[in-house]
């Protein structure tokens, strides 16, 4: 039975992995460069206007923000700090990156990663670093090529094919789709992918 992502509600914010909820159940995390449209994508997927904070100032997400699906705290969506763009001091940026890395490497309940990229600027150095981490953990990744409405249909499809071609070595771990928060393009496809990860066992992760 499909899960209702529209019931998602804010659970907590954590500055570090140690402050996150008990590491049990199932989590799916969203990551992406700070101006890739990650917060807008989360809001479109959950059919809410302001679940994830959006801002015209990239890098607004500075904490690990965690949402439960309704009252089911054993199934969670996680909004990770945006990376690579925020106009903040370098030492703070490095601190964010360390907490992001800790979460991705050590969070046992993490079952899948949604990696958000602007379809016009995909596969930045930061994106590739994240894919390397996922590969180390054998963690499945679903890539959203966001802002697809900014390109004509043919150009968007070409961009999709180019990303698929560049990531062929990881094709057993990665799935990719076009996405537009504005047009709600691809939302049902994301729901199906999330369902496949969320329907796993929700006991204490080992």
N, C-alpha and C positions, 0 to 999 in steps of 0.2 A: 504494500500500500504506500503510495507516494507520501513523503513527509511534507508538512505544511511550513514552508520557510517564511510565510507571512506572519507566523506566530513568534518569530525571533524577537528576543528582548535583551536589553543590556544586562549582563550579569556582573562584570567587574572589569576594572583596568588594573594592569600589573606592570610595574616598571622593570621587573626582572623575572626570569623563569621561576625563581624561588617563591615569588609572590603569586604565582598562578594558582588556580584551583587544584585540588587533589588530582593527581595524574591517573584518572580512570575514565572509562567511557570512550567516546569517539570524538575527535576534533578534526575539522577541516580548516586549514589556514589560508588566508588570502595575503599575497605579497606582491609587491610591484614598485617600480620607480615612482617617486613622489608625484609626478605629474602625469601618470598613466591612466588616471580615472578609476583607481581602486575603490574609493569610498562610494562613488556614483554606481559602480558595478554592484557592490554589496547592497546598496539601497534598491536597485532595480531587481535584483535576485530575490530580495525579501519583500518586495512590493511596499516599501516604506520610504518616506521622504527624507528622514533624518536619523535613521538607525546608526549609520556611520557618518561621521562628521565630514562634510565636504567644505572645501575652502579654495579661494582663488590664490591662496598662498601655499605653494607646494611644501610638503614636509610637515603638515599639521598633525598627523598621527605620530605621536612620540612615545606612546605606551602600547603594550600588548592589550588590545581591547577584545573582550570575550563576551559572546552572546549565546544564550541558551535558546533551544527551540521550545518556546512556551515554557511550561514548568519542567520539561525534561532536561535537567542539568547534566545528564549523561551524554547528551548530544549537543555539541557546541560548534559555533562558527567563530573563527579568530581573525581579527584584523591586525596584521603585523605592522610595525612602523615602516613607513615609506622610506626608500633608500636612494641615495645618490644625488639628490638635487637640493635638498633643504638648505637654506642660507643660515646655517648655524655654525658656531665655532667647531673647528676640526676635532677637538677632543670630545665634544658632545656627540658629534657624528660617529666617531669611532666607538663610543660607548653604546650607541643604538645598535651599531653593526654587531657588536659583541653579544648583546642580548638576543638579537635576531638569530645569530649563529647558534647560541646556546639552545634556544627553543627548537630550532630545526634539527639539531643533532641529538638532543637528549629527551625530547618530549615523547614518551612512549605511546600516549593516546592519539598522537597525530597520525591520521590514516591517509591523508592526501593533501596536496598543495595546489591551490589555484593561483597561477602566476599571471598577473595582469600586465600587458604591454600595449602601448599605443601602436596601432597598426601601421602608423606612418614612421615609427622609430623603434622597431622591434630589436630584440637580441642585443641589448647593450651589454657592456662588460659586467654590470651588476646582475643582469638576468642570467648570463652564462655562469657566473659564480654560484648563483642559487641552484641552477640545474646540476652543477657539479656536486653540491651538497646533497641534493635529492638522489643523485646517482649513487653516492656513497652509502646512503641509507636505504637504497632500493625503494624509495618513496614515489608513488605515482604522482604525476603532475598534469594538470589540465590547464592549458594556456588559453587565455582570453585575449584576442587581438581587438582591443577596444577602439571606440570612436570610428567604427566602420562606416558610419553615416557621413564621415568627412571625405570619403573617397567614392568615386563612381564604382558601380558593381564590378566591372571588369578589373579595375585597379585593385580593389579589395581582394578579389579572388587570386590575382597574381601575387599579392603580398602574402596571402595564406600559403600558396604553393611554395613560395621562396623560403618561408620559415620552415615548412615541412621538409624541404630539401636539405636545408642547413642542419636540421636536427635528426636526420635519418639514423644516425648512430644510436639515438636514444628512443627510437620509435616503439620499443616494447614497453617503455615507461611513460611515454608522453602522448597526450591527445591535444588537439588544437582546434579552435573554432573562431569565427568572426563574431563580434559582439558589439552592440550599441545600446548603452543605457538610455539614450534619448529616445530611440525608436523601439526599445525593448526587444531588439533583435537577438535571438539566441538564448533567451532566458530559459525556455523549456529544456533546451539541450543541457544547460548547466544544471538544472534541477535533476535531470536523469543521472548525470555524473555524480552529483552530491549524494543522491539516493544510493548509488552503488557503493559508495564509501561509508555512508552513515548506517547502513543496514547491517554492519558487522556487529559482533558481540560487544556489549557495553559493560562487561565486567571490569575488574581492576586490571589495568595494563601491567604486563610483567616486565 
